[in-house]
Amino acid sequence: MSRLRRLLLSGRYFFVTCNLLRTRAMLNEDDFEILARVMQARREEHGFPPTAWVFLPDHWHAICAPQYPLTISEVVKSIKNSSTTLINRGGAASGELWQGRFFDRTLRTVKEYNEKVEYVHLDPVKAGLVVRAQDWRWSSVNEYSGVSATQQMRRCELTIDRVTLPLNSQARI
C-alpha cells in the first residue's frame, strides 16, 4: 500500500473520513455519544472549528479548519486516540478501533465545500439508516436546518462553528 504524503496545511477547510477497522463491531448509540463528547473536547482543547459532521456505524465524516500550528493529522489523531480509549473502556474491549490511515481532502471552492456538506448530511439516508437526513441524531444537519446550538448540544453534545462563505460558488476558500 502506498503511503501518500499529507500536506501540513492549516487554516484551510478539510473534508475528513475515518473508517472503523473491519474486525470491530459497528458503533452504537453509546459509542456515538462518546465520539461526540471526544470531538467536542478536542475542539475546545485545540480550537479547531468543525463546520459539518456525521457519525455512522462504520465511519465518520467531518469538515473542519484547524488553525496554525495545528494540522489536520494532529486533529484526527487526537480524536481517534481519545475515542478508542473511551469506547474500548465502555465496551470492555481492547486494541485499535479505527483504520490506521484516514482520508482527507482540502476544499478549495465554495461549491466544493457546499457539495461536501450535502454529502455529509445525506450519508445516513444513503446508508438506509433514516428516510430524512434530519431524523439522524448524529449529524450537524439540524443546525443547518435551523436548530439552535443550544438545542443541538442537548440533542447530541456536539455543535458546529458557523461560517460565512462568499456567495460566488467558484470563489476560492
Secondary structure in CASP SS format (residue, H / E / C, confidence):
PFRMAT SS
TARGET T0000
AUTHOR 0000-0000-0000
METHOD secondary structure of the structure
MODEL  1
M C 1.00
S C 1.00
R C 1.00
L C 1.00
R C 1.00
R C 1.00
L C 1.00
L C 1.00
L C 1.00
S C 1.00
G C 1.00
R C 1.00
Y C 1.00
F E 1.00
F E 1.00
V E 1.00
T E 1.00
C E 1.00
N E 1.00
L E 1.00
L C 1.00
R C 1.00
T C 1.00
R C 1.00
A C 1.00
M C 1.00
L C 1.00
N C 1.00
E H 1.00
D H 1.00
D H 1.00
F H 1.00
E H 1.00
I H 1.00
L H 1.00
A H 1.00
R H 1.00
V H 1.00
M H 1.00
Q H 1.00
A H 1.00
R H 1.00
R H 1.00
E H 1.00
E H 1.00
H H 1.00
G C 1.00
F C 1.00
P C 1.00
P E 1.00
T E 1.00
A E 1.00
W E 1.00
V E 1.00
F E 1.00
L E 1.00
P C 1.00
D C 1.00
H E 1.00
W E 1.00
H E 1.00
A E 1.00
I E 1.00
C E 1.00
A C 1.00
P C 1.00
Q C 1.00
Y C 1.00
P C 1.00
L C 1.00
T C 1.00
I H 1.00
S H 1.00
E H 1.00
V H 1.00
V H 1.00
K H 1.00
S H 1.00
I H 1.00
K H 1.00
N H 1.00
S H 1.00
S H 1.00
T H 1.00
T H 1.00
L H 1.00
I H 1.00
N H 1.00
R H 1.00
G H 1.00
G C 1.00
A C 1.00
A C 1.00
S C 1.00
G C 1.00
E C 1.00
L C 1.00
W E 1.00
Q C 1.00
G C 1.00
R C 1.00
F C 1.00
F E 1.00
D E 1.00
R E 1.00
T E 1.00
L C 1.00
R C 1.00
T E 1.00
V H 1.00
K H 1.00
E H 1.00
Y H 1.00
N H 1.00
E H 1.00
K H 1.00
V H 1.00
E H 1.00
Y H 1.00
V H 1.00
H H 1.00
L H 1.00
D H 1.00
P H 1.00
V H 1.00
K H 1.00
A C 1.00
G C 1.00
L C 1.00
V C 1.00
V C 1.00
R C 1.00
A H 1.00
Q H 1.00
D H 1.00
W C 1.00
R C 1.00
W C 1.00
S E 1.00
S C 1.00
V H 1.00
N H 1.00
E H 1.00
Y H 1.00
S C 1.00
G C 1.00
V C 1.00
S C 1.00
A H 1.00
T H 1.00
Q H 1.00
Q H 1.00
M H 1.00
R H 1.00
R H 1.00
C H 1.00
E C 1.00
L C 1.00
T C 1.00
I C 1.00
D C 1.00
R C 1.00
V C 1.00
T C 1.00
L C 1.00
P C 1.00
L C 1.00
N C 1.00
S C 1.00
Q C 1.00
A C 1.00
R E 1.00
I C 1.00
END
